[in-house]
Amino acid sequence: MAFLYLLLVLIWSMGFITGKFIVGLIDPNVYLSIRFVCAGLLFATIALLLRRPFPKWKELPKHIVAGMLMNGFYLGFAYVAIAKGLPAGIMALIGALQPALVTLLAFLLIKEKTSFKGIIGIFVGMFGLLLVVSPALNIGSGGVSVLTLVLACTAILALSLGVTYQKMSISSSDIFSSMAVQNLAASVVSCGFMLFLGEQLFVMQWQSFALVVWGVLVLSGCGVFLMVFLLRKTKASQVSTMLLLAPPLAAVESYFLFRESMTMIQIVGFVVTIGGVYLSRAKAS
């Protein structure tokens, strides 16, 4: 299980890196729309080949809602907020609230308990992430509207609800057919954001097609699939807290791939985040 957690964090961090690679080649929601459609068709094909049952009509809306929340609305609202001028560092900082929010929602909706040591670990990890993203916060630069902050917070709320929803009544359904429905539902939301923002850029180069294949097979086919799989096997709060490691790891990857600088405070923050995640894995008594 530890290997699967590490693989999840690694793939999730690559999502941040992919967002940098598509700049100038594919508009964000154009990319997400194509990615979700192709991923949905991929999972549908796998489900058909394996003869897995698809959700019944009365259960279908639950899978649609889960996909829209965890994929479509989360990434859609986040991209709109960033497009309206929200610094990526602020978005990452707001995203750090997700584990605490998931812990609260999981307790209220599915009675999932977390130990006191685990709660302390969540907040330690959030503080560590604050240190990591601090150089990118641009505090005092101005220009960030209340609406933009509301969009960013709505994105994290959508992700948190989507993560918690995965643990509820749809957790017993076949994962391949469920992922097919969820990705196709998410594509509808992304297409809506694409039309709303007037996005249309797709440069016909091999790099663009390679990034689409990467997004379908690795980010959605492995990353999101692995997250849903782990959510079905373990506590929602633990999975969410592990994802605190993704932004710091993305900073390390950016250092090697894009020659972005890393300060000492970021390195300390990475270590603090790891310590917080370790504490958060304490079992509820």
SERO-4910 file (N, C-alpha, C, O; in steps of 0.05 Angstrom, whole numbers):
BEGIN
 pado doro    nc1    nc2    nc3   cac1   cac2   cac3    cc1    cc2    cc3    oc1    oc2    oc3
  Met    A     16    -24      0      0      0      0     17     25      0     10     45    -12
  Ala    A     40     24     14     58     48     15     68     55    -13     70     79    -19
  Phe    A     74     35    -29     83     40    -56     62     54    -73     68     72    -88
  Leu    A     36     46    -69     14     58    -84     11     88    -76      5    105    -92
  Tyr    A     14     94    -50     13    121    -40     35    138    -53     30    160    -63
  Leu    A     59    127    -54     82    142    -66     77    146    -96     84    167   -106
  Leu    A     67    126   -109     61    128   -138     39    150   -143     41    165   -162
  Leu    A     19    150   -125     -2    170   -127      9    199   -125      3    216   -141
  Val    A     26    203   -105     38    230   -101     56    238   -124     55    261   -133
  Leu    A     71    218   -135     88    224   -158     72    232   -182     79    252   -195
  Ile    A     51    217   -188     35    223   -212     20    250   -208     18    266   -226
  Trp    A      9    254   -183     -6    278   -178     12    303   -181      3    324   -190
  Ser    A     37    300   -172     56    323   -175     61    329   -204     66    352   -212
  Met    A     61    309   -221     66    313   -249     43    328   -263     47    339   -285
  Gly    A     20    329   -250     -2    345   -261      5    374   -261     -2    389   -280
  Phe    A     19    384   -240     28    411   -239     48    417   -262     48    437   -275
  Ile    A     66    397   -266     87    400   -287     74    400   -315     82    416   -332
  Thr    A     54    383   -319     40    382   -344     27    409   -351     26    417   -374
  Gly    A     16    422   -330      4    448   -333     23    468   -344     14    487   -358
  Lys    A     48    465   -339     69    484   -350     76    476   -378     81    493   -395
  Phe    A     76    450   -384     84    441   -411     63    449   -432     70    454   -455
  Ile    A     37    450   -424     17    456   -444     15    485   -451      2    493   -471
  Val    A     28    503   -436     26    532   -441     37    538   -469     59    530   -476
  Gly    A     21    552   -485     28    559   -512     22    537   -532     24    542   -557
  Leu    A     14    514   -523      7    492   -541    -23    485   -540    -35    482   -561
  Ile    A    -34    483   -516    -62    476   -513    -74    493   -491    -62    495   -469
  Asp    A    -97    505   -495   -111    519   -474   -119    499   -453   -127    476   -459
  Pro    A   -119    507   -427   -124    488   -405   -149    471   -407   -149    447   -405
  Asn    A   -172    485   -412   -197    470   -413   -202    455   -439   -217    436   -440
  Val    A   -188    463   -460   -187    447   -485   -173    421   -478   -182    399   -486
  Tyr    A   -151    423   -464   -135    400   -456   -151    381   -438   -152    357   -442
  Leu    A   -165    393   -418   -180    377   -399   -204    363   -413   -210    340   -407
  Ser    A   -217    377   -432   -240    365   -446   -231    341   -462   -244    320   -461
  Ile    A   -210    344   -477   -200    321   -493   -191    298   -475   -197    275   -480
  Arg    A   -177    306   -454   -166    285   -435   -189    270   -422   -188    245   -421
  Phe    A   -210    283   -413   -231    269   -399   -248    252   -418   -256    230   -411
  Val    A   -252    262   -442   -267    246   -462   -252    220   -469   -263    198   -468
  Cys    A   -226    223   -475   -210    200   -482   -207    180   -459   -208    156   -462
  Ala    A   -204    191   -434   -201    174   -411   -228    159   -406   -228    136   -399
  Gly    A   -250    173   -410   -276    160   -406   -280    137   -426   -289    116   -419
  Leu    A   -272    142   -451   -274    121   -472   -255     98   -466   -262     74   -470
  Leu    A   -232    104   -455   -212     83   -448   -223     65   -426   -222     41   -429
  Phe    A   -234     77   -405   -245     61   -383   -270     46   -392   -274     23   -383
  Ala    A   -286     57   -409   -309     43   -419   -301     19   -435   -314     -2   -433
  Thr    A   -280     22   -452   -270     -1   -468   -260    -23   -450   -266    -47   -454
  Ile    A   -245    -15   -428   -234    -35   -410   -257    -50   -396   -257    -74   -393
  Ala    A   -277    -35   -387   -300    -47   -373   -315    -66   -392   -324    -87   -383
  Leu    A   -318    -59   -417   -332    -76   -436   -315   -102   -442   -326   -124   -443
  Leu    A   -289    -98   -445   -272   -121   -450   -272   -141   -427   -271   -165   -430
  Leu    A   -273   -130   -402   -272   -146   -378   -301   -155   -370   -304   -169   -350
  Arg    A   -320   -145   -386   -349   -152   -381   -357   -143   -353   -371   -158   -338
  Arg    A   -349   -119   -345   -356   -108   -319   -384    -95   -321   -390    -83   -342
  Pro    A   -400    -96   -300   -426    -84   -301   -425    -53   -299   -408    -43   -284
  Phe    A   -441    -40   -314   -443    -11   -313   -464     -3   -292   -482    -18   -286
  Pro    A   -462     22   -282   -481     30   -261   -510     29   -272   -515     36   -295
  Lys    A   -529     21   -255   -557     21   -262   -567     50   -265   -554     68   -254
  Trp    A   -589     53   -280   -599     80   -285   -603     96   -260   -597    120   -259
  Lys    A   -614     83   -239   -620     98   -214   -594    106   -199   -594    124   -183
  Glu    A   -572     92   -205   -546     98   -192   -529    117   -209   -510    128   -198
  Leu    A   -536    120   -234   -520    135   -253   -515    164   -243   -493    174   -245
  Pro    A   -536    178   -233   -531    206   -225   -510    209   -204   -496    229   -203
  Lys    A   -507    189   -186   -486    191   -165   -458    191   -177   -441    206   -168
  His    A   -454    174   -197   -428    173   -210   -422    198   -226   -400    208   -227
  Ile    A   -443    209   -238   -441    234   -253   -432    257   -235   -414    272   -241
  Val    A   -446    258   -212   -440    279   -192   -411    277   -182   -397    296   -180
  Ala    A   -403    252   -176   -375    248   -166   -354    257   -187   -335    270   -179
  Gly    A   -359    250   -212   -340    257   -233   -339    287   -237   -318    299   -241
  Met    A   -363    300   -237   -364    329   -241   -350    344   -218   -336    363   -223
  Leu    A   -353    334   -194   -341    347   -171   -311    344   -170   -296    363   -168
  Met    A   -302    318   -171   -273    313   -166   -256    320   -190   -232    325   -186
  Asn    A   -267    320   -214   -251    326   -238   -259    353   -251   -244    372   -252
  Gly    A   -284    354   -260   -293    376   -276   -294    403   -261   -280    422   -269
  Phe    A   -309    404   -239   -312    430   -225   -286    437   -211   -279    461   -210
  Tyr    A   -272    418   -199   -247    424   -185   -227    437   -203   -218    460   -198
  Leu    A   -220    424   -225   -200    435   -244   -211    459   -259   -197    478   -265
  Gly    A   -237    458   -265   -249    480   -280   -249    506   -264   -239    526   -274
  Phe    A   -258    506   -240   -258    530   -223   -229    539   -217   -224    563   -216
  Ala    A   -211    520   -213   -183    527   -207   -171    541   -231   -157    561   -228
  Tyr    A   -176    531   -255   -165    544   -279   -177    571   -284   -163    590   -293
  Val    A   -203    574   -279   -216    600   -283   -204    620   -263   -199    643   -271
  Ala    A   -200    612   -238   -188    630   -218   -160    639   -226   -154    662   -224
  Ile    A   -144    620   -236   -117    626   -245   -118    644   -269   -102    663   -272
  Ala    A   -137    639   -288   -140    655   -312   -148    684   -305   -141    702   -319
  Lys    A   -162    687   -282   -170    714   -273   -149    728   -256   -153    749   -245
  Gly    A   -125    716   -254   -102    729   -241    -94    718   -214    -76    730   -202
  Leu    A   -106    696   -205    -98    685   -179    -70    672   -182    -67    654   -199
  Pro    A    -50    681   -166    -24    668   -168    -25    638   -162    -41    630   -144
  Ala    A     -9    623   -175     -9    594   -171     -3    587   -142    -13    567   -131
  Gly    A     14    603   -129     21    598   -101     -2    601    -83     -5    585    -64
  Ile    A    -20    621    -88    -44    624    -72    -62    600    -76    -75    590    -57
  Met    A    -64    591   -102    -81    568   -107    -71    543    -92    -87    528    -82
  Ala    A    -45    540    -92    -34    517    -77    -39    519    -47    -44    499    -34
  Leu    A    -37    544    -37    -42    548     -9    -71    542     -1    -76    529     19
  Ile    A    -90    552    -18   -118    546    -13   -123    516    -15   -138    504      0
  Gly    A   -108    503    -34   -111    474    -37   -101    459    -12   -110    436     -8
  Ala    A    -84    471      4    -74    458     28    -96    454     49    -93    438     67
  Leu    A   -118    469     46   -140    466     64   -156    440     59   -172    432     76
  Gln    A   -151    428     36   -167    404     29   -166    381     49   -188    371     55
  Pro    A   -143    373     59   -143    350     78   -160    356    103   -174    338    112
  Ala    A   -158    380    114   -174    387    137   -204    386    130   -220    377    146
  Leu    A   -211    396    107   -238    397     98   -249    369     93   -272    363    101
  Val    A   -233    352     81   -241    324     76   -244    310    102   -263    294    105
  Thr    A   -226    315    122   -229    302    148   -255    309    161   -269    292    173
  Leu    A   -262    335    159   -288    345    171   -312    332    156   -330    323    169
  Leu    A   -311    333    130   -334    322    114   -337    292    118   -359    282    120
  Ala    A   -314    278    119   -315    249    123   -326    242    151   -340    222    153
  Phe    A   -320    259    171   -332    254    197   -362    259    198   -377    244    210
  Leu    A   -370    281    185   -398    289    185   -416    270    168   -438    264    175
  Leu    A   -405    262    144   -421    247    125   -419    217    128   -439    203    124
  Ile    A   -395    207    134   -392    178    135   -380    168    162   -373    145    165
  Lys    A   -380    187    182   -371    180    209   -343    168    210   -336    151    226
  Glu    A   -325    178    192   -298    169    191   -281    184    212   -281    209    212
  Lys    A   -268    170    230   -254    182    252   -224    185    246   -212    169    231
  Thr    A   -212    206    257   -183    211    254   -172    216    282   -184    230    298
  Ser    A   -149    205    288   -136    208    315   -127    237    318   -123    252    299
  Phe    A   -124    245    344   -114    272    350    -86    276    338    -80    297    327
  Lys    A    -69    255    339    -43    257    327    -45    261    297    -29    275    285
  Gly    A    -64    248    285    -69    251    256    -77    279    249    -68    290    228
  Ile    A    -94    291    265   -103    318    260    -79    338    263    -76    356    246
  Ile    A    -63    334    283    -38    350    286    -21    348    261     -9    367    252
  Gly    A    -18    323    251     -2    318    227    -12    333    203      3    344    187
  Ile    A    -39    335    201    -51    350    178    -43    379    179    -35    390    159
  Phe    A    -45    391    203    -38    420    205     -8    425    202      0    446    192
  Val    A      8    406    212     37    408    208     44    407    178     60    423    168
  Gly    A     31    389    164     35    387    135     26    411    120     39    420    101
  Met    A      4    423    129     -6    448    117     14    471    121     18    487    103
  Phe    A     26    472    145     46    493    150     70    489    133     82    508    122
  Gly    A     79    464    130    102    458    112     97    466     84    114    477     70
  Leu    A     72    461     74     65    469     47     65    499     44     73    510     23
  Leu    A     57    514     65     58    543     65     86    552     60     91    571     45
  Leu    A    105    540     74    133    547     70    143    542     42    158    558     30
  Val    A    134    519     30    142    512      3    132    532    -18    147    540    -35
  Val    A    107    540    -15     95    558    -35     99    587    -29     91    604    -45
  Ser    A    111    594     -6    113    622      2    127    640    -18    118    663    -21
  Pro    A    148    631    -33    160    649    -53    141    656    -76    145    676    -89
  Ala    A    120    640    -80    102    645   -102     76    659    -94     58    662   -110
  Leu    A     74    667    -68     49    678    -59     44    706    -70     20    714    -73
  Asn    A     65    722    -75     62    749    -85     44    766    -67     27    781    -77
  Ile    A     48    763    -41     32    778    -22     38    808    -25     61    817    -27
  Gly    A     16    824    -26     19    852    -29     19    862    -58     20    886    -63
  Ser    A     17    843    -77     17    851   -106    -10    862   -114    -12    877   -134
  Gly    A    -31    854    -99    -58    865   -106    -69    852   -131    -57    834   -142
  Gly    A    -93    861   -139   -104    852   -164   -121    826   -162   -132    817   -181
  Val    A   -122    814   -138   -137    790   -134   -164    797   -123   -166    807   -100
  Ser    A   -185    792   -138   -212    800   -129   -224    779   -110   -215    757   -109
  Val    A   -245    788    -96   -259    770    -79   -272    747    -95   -272    724    -86
  Leu    A   -282    753   -119   -294    733   -136   -273    711   -143   -280    687   -143
  Thr    A   -249    719   -149   -228    701   -156   -222    682   -133   -219    658   -136
  Leu    A   -220    693   -109   -215    676    -85   -239    657    -80   -235    635    -71
  Val    A   -263    667    -85   -287    650    -81   -286    626   -101   -292    604    -94
  Leu    A   -277    632   -126   -275    610   -146   -254    589   -137   -259    565   -139
  Ala    A   -232    599   -126   -211    580   -117   -220    563    -94   -215    539    -93
  Cys    A   -234    576    -75   -245    562    -52   -266    542    -61   -268    520    -50
  Thr    A   -282    550    -80   -303    532    -91   -290    507   -104   -301    485   -102
  Ala    A   -268    512   -117   -253    489   -130   -245    469   -109   -248    445   -113
  Ile    A   -234    478    -87   -225    460    -66   -248    447    -52   -247    423    -45
  Leu    A   -270    461    -49   -294    449    -37   -305    427    -55   -313    406    -46
  Ala    A   -305    432    -82   -314    412   -101   -297    387    -99   -308    365    -99
  Leu    A   -271    390    -98   -253    367    -96   -258    352    -70   -259    328    -70
  Ser    A   -261    367    -48   -265    354    -22   -291    338    -22   -292    316    -11
  Leu    A   -312    350    -33   -338    336    -34   -336    312    -52   -347    291    -46
  Gly    A   -322    315    -75   -318    292    -93   -303    269    -80   -310    246    -84
  Val    A   -282    276    -66   -266    255    -52   -283    241    -31   -283    216    -30
  Thr    A   -298    256    -15   -315    244      5   -337    227     -8   -345    206      2
  Tyr    A   -348    237    -30   -370    224    -44   -361    196    -54   -377    178    -55
  Gln    A   -335    194    -61   -325    168    -71   -327    147    -49   -327    123    -56
  Lys    A   -327    155    -24   -328    136     -2   -357    127      5   -361    110     21
  Met    A   -376    140     -7   -404    135      0   -416    113    -17   -403     92    -20
  Ser    A   -440    115    -26   -455     93    -38   -443     82    -64   -448     59    -71
  Ile    A   -426     98    -78   -415     88   -103   -390     71    -99   -379     61   -118
  Ser    A   -380     69    -75   -355     55    -70   -356     25    -75   -335     13    -79
  Ser    A   -380     14    -76   -383    -15    -81   -386    -21   -110   -387    -45   -118
  Ser    A   -388     -1   -127   -392     -6   -156   -366    -13   -169   -345    -10   -158
  Asp    A   -368    -24   -194   -344    -31   -209   -328     -6   -215   -339     14   -225
  Ile    A   -302     -6   -209   -286     18   -211   -281     26   -240   -280     50   -246
  Phe    A   -279      7   -259   -274     14   -287   -298     28   -300   -295     49   -313
  Ser    A   -321     17   -296   -345     29   -308   -352     55   -294   -361     74   -307
  Ser    A   -347     57   -268   -351     82   -253   -333    104   -264   -341    126   -267
  Met    A   -307     97   -268   -288    117   -278   -296    126   -306   -291    149   -314
  Ala    A   -307    108   -322   -316    116   -349   -338    137   -347   -336    157   -361
  Val    A   -357    132   -330   -379    152   -327   -369    178   -315   -376    200   -324
  Gln    A   -351    176   -295   -341    200   -282   -325    218   -301   -328    242   -301
  Asn    A   -308    206   -317   -292    221   -336   -309    235   -357   -304    258   -365
  Leu    A   -329    220   -368   -346    232   -388   -363    254   -377   -368    274   -390
  Ala    A   -371    251   -352   -386    272   -338   -369    297   -334   -377    320   -338
  Ala    A   -343    292   -327   -324    314   -322   -319    329   -348   -315    354   -348
  Ser    A   -319    315   -371   -314    328   -397   -336    348   -404   -330    368   -417
  Val    A   -360    343   -395   -382    362   -400   -377    388   -386   -381    409   -397
  Val    A   -367    386   -361   -361    410   -345   -338    425   -358   -339    450   -361
  Ser    A   -317    411   -366   -294    424   -378   -301    437   -405   -291    459   -411
  Cys    A   -318    425   -420   -328    437   -445   -343    463   -439   -341    483   -454
  Gly    A   -358    463   -417   -372    487   -409   -353    510   -402   -357    532   -410
  Phe    A   -332    503   -387   -312    523   -380   -297    533   -405   -290    556   -408
  Met    A   -292    514   -424   -278    521   -448   -294    542   -464   -283    561   -475
  Leu    A   -320    537   -466   -337    556   -481   -340    582   -466   -340    604   -478
  Phe    A   -342    581   -439   -345    605   -423   -320    623   -426   -322    648   -427
  Leu    A   -296    611   -426   -271    626   -428   -263    632   -457   -244    647   -461
  Gly    A   -277    620   -476   -270    624   -504   -243    611   -512   -229    621   -529
  Glu    A   -237    589   -499   -212    575   -505   -215    559   -530   -235    546   -535
  Gln    A   -193    559   -546   -194    543   -571   -167    535   -581   -164    521   -602
  Leu    A   -146    542   -567   -118    537   -576   -112    507   -575   -114    494   -554
  Phe    A   -103    496   -597    -91    469   -598    -71    470   -622    -79    468   -645
  Val    A    -46    472   -615    -25    473   -636    -20    445   -647    -15    426   -631
  Met    A    -23    441   -673    -19    415   -685     10    408   -687     23    409   -708
  Gln    A     21    400   -664     49    390   -663     49    364   -648     31    357   -633
  Trp    A     71    348   -652     72    322   -638     73    326   -608     63    308   -594
  Gln    A     84    348   -598     85    353   -569     57    355   -558     52    345   -536
  Ser    A     39    368   -573     11    370   -563     -3    343   -560    -16    337   -540
  Phe    A      1    326   -581    -11    300   -580      2    282   -558    -12    266   -546
  Ala    A     28    286   -554     42    271   -533     31    278   -506     28    261   -488
  Leu    A     26    304   -502     15    313   -476    -13    303   -471    -20    297   -449
  Val    A    -29    300   -492    -56    289   -490    -54    260   -482    -68    250   -464
  Val    A    -37    245   -495    -33    216   -489    -24    213   -460    -33    196   -446
  Trp    A     -5    230   -452      6    230   -425    -17    235   -405    -20    221   -385
  Gly    A    -34    255   -411    -56    262   -393    -76    239   -390    -86    234   -368
  Val    A    -82    226   -413   -102    205   -413    -92    180   -398   -105    169   -381
  Leu    A    -68    171   -406    -57    146   -396    -46    148   -368    -50    130   -351
  Val    A    -31    170   -362    -17    172   -337    -33    188   -316    -39    178   -294
  Leu    A    -41    213   -323    -55    230   -303    -83    219   -296    -90    217   -273
  Ser    A    -99    213   -317   -126    202   -312   -126    172   -309   -137    161   -291
  Gly    A   -113    159   -329   -113    129   -329   -100    117   -305   -108     95   -296
  Cys    A    -79    129   -294    -65    119   -271    -70    135   -246    -78    125   -225
  Gly    A    -66    162   -248    -67    179   -224    -94    181   -212    -97    174   -188
  Val    A   -114    189   -227   -141    192   -216   -153    165   -209   -166    161   -188
  Phe    A   -147    145   -226   -156    118   -221   -145    108   -194   -159     95   -178
  Leu    A   -119    113   -190   -106    103   -165   -117    117   -141   -120    105   -120
  Met    A   -123    143   -144   -135    158   -121   -162    146   -114   -168    142    -90
  Val    A   -179    141   -134   -206    129   -128   -202    101   -116   -217     94    -98
  Phe    A   -183     86   -126   -178     59   -116   -170     60    -86   -181     45    -70
  Leu    A   -152     78    -79   -143     81    -52   -165     92    -34   -167     84    -10
  Leu    A   -182    109    -44   -204    120    -29   -224     97    -21   -237     98      0
  Arg    A   -225     77    -38   -243     54    -33   -231     35    -12   -245     19      0
  Lys    A   -204     36     -9   -190     17      7   -182     28     35   -178     13     54
  Thr    A   -180     55     37   -171     66     62   -186     92     68   -205     99     54
  Lys    A   -177    107     88   -191    131     97   -187    154     78   -165    158     67
  Ala    A   -209    169     73   -208    192     55   -188    213     65   -174    225     49
  Ser    A   -187    217     92   -169    237    103   -140    230     98   -124    248     94
  Gln    A   -133    204     99   -105    196     95    -97    201     66    -75    210     61
  Val    A   -115    194     47   -108    198     19   -104    228     13    -86    235     -1
  Ser    A   -122    244     23   -121    273     19    -96    285     31    -83    302     19
  Thr    A    -89    276     55    -65    287     68    -39    279     53    -20    295     51
  Met    A    -39    255     42    -15    247     26    -11    266      2     12    271     -6
  Leu    A    -33    277     -9    -30    295    -32    -18    322    -25    -11    337    -43
  Leu    A    -14    328      1      1    352      9     30    350     -1     43    371     -4
  Leu    A     39    326     -6     67    323    -15     70    330    -45     92    334    -54
  Ala    A     47    331    -59     49    335    -88     61    363    -96     79    363   -113
  Pro    A     51    385    -85     63    411    -92     93    413    -85    108    423   -102
  Pro    A    102    405    -61    131    405    -56    147    389    -76    168    397    -85
  Leu    A    137    365    -83    150    348   -102    151    361   -130    170    358   -144
  Ala    A    129    375   -136    128    389   -162    149    411   -163    161    417   -184
  Ala    A    154    424   -139    175    445   -138    202    433   -143    219    445   -157
  Val    A    207    409   -133    233    395   -138    235    388   -167    256    392   -179
  Glu    A    213    378   -179    214    371   -207    218    395   -225    233    394   -245
  Ser    A    206    418   -217    210    442   -232    239    452   -231    249    464   -250
  Tyr    A    252    447   -208    280    455   -205    297    441   -225    315    453   -237
  Phe    A    292    415   -230    308    399   -249    299    403   -278    316    404   -296
  Leu    A    273    406   -282    262    408   -310    263    436   -321    269    440   -345
  Phe    A    257    456   -304    255    483   -314    276    502   -302    275    526   -307
  Arg    A    294    490   -286    315    506   -273    303    528   -255    316    549   -251
  Glu    A    280    522   -244    269    541   -224    284    539   -198    291    517   -190
  Ser    A    289    561   -185    305    561   -161    289    550   -137    264    551   -137
  Met    A    303    538   -118    291    529    -93    306    542    -70    331    539    -68
  Thr    A    291    555    -53    304    569    -30    306    550     -7    294    528     -6
  Met    A    321    558     13    325    541     37    298    538     51    293    516     62
  Ile    A    282    559     52    256    557     66    238    537     52    222    524     65
  Gln    A    240    534     26    225    514     11    234    486     18    218    467     22
  Ile    A    260    482     20    271    456     28    262    448     56    255    425     61
  Val    A    263    468     75    254    463    102    224    456    102    215    438    116
  Gly    A    209    471     85    180    466     83    174    438     73    155    425     82
  Phe    A    190    428     54    187    401     43    190    380     66    175    362     68
  Val    A    211    384     82    217    366    104    194    367    125    185    346    135
  Val    A    184    391    131    162    394    150    137    381    140    123    368    155
  Thr    A    132    384    114    108    371    102    110    341    104     90    328    111
  Ile    A    133    330     98    137    301    101    132    292    130    119    271    134
  Gly    A    142    308    149    137    301    177    108    302    184     98    285    199
  Gly    A     93    322    174     65    324    179     49    301    168     31    290    180
  Val    A     56    293    143     42    271    131     48    245    146     30    228    149
  Tyr    A     72    242    156     79    218    172     61    217    198     51    196    205
  Leu    A     59    240    211     42    242    235     13    236    229     -1    223    244
  Ser    A      4    246    206    -25    243    198    -33    214    193    -57    208    194
  Arg    A    -14    197    189    -20    169    183    -25    153    208    -28    129    207
  Ala    A    -25    167    232    -31    153    257    -59    143    256    -77    158    247
  Lys    A    -64    119    266    -91    108    265   -108    120    287    -99    126    309
  Ala    A   -134    122    280   -153    132    300   -156    111    322   -158     87    317
  Ser    A   -157    121    347   -160    102    369   -189     97    375   -196     81    393
***
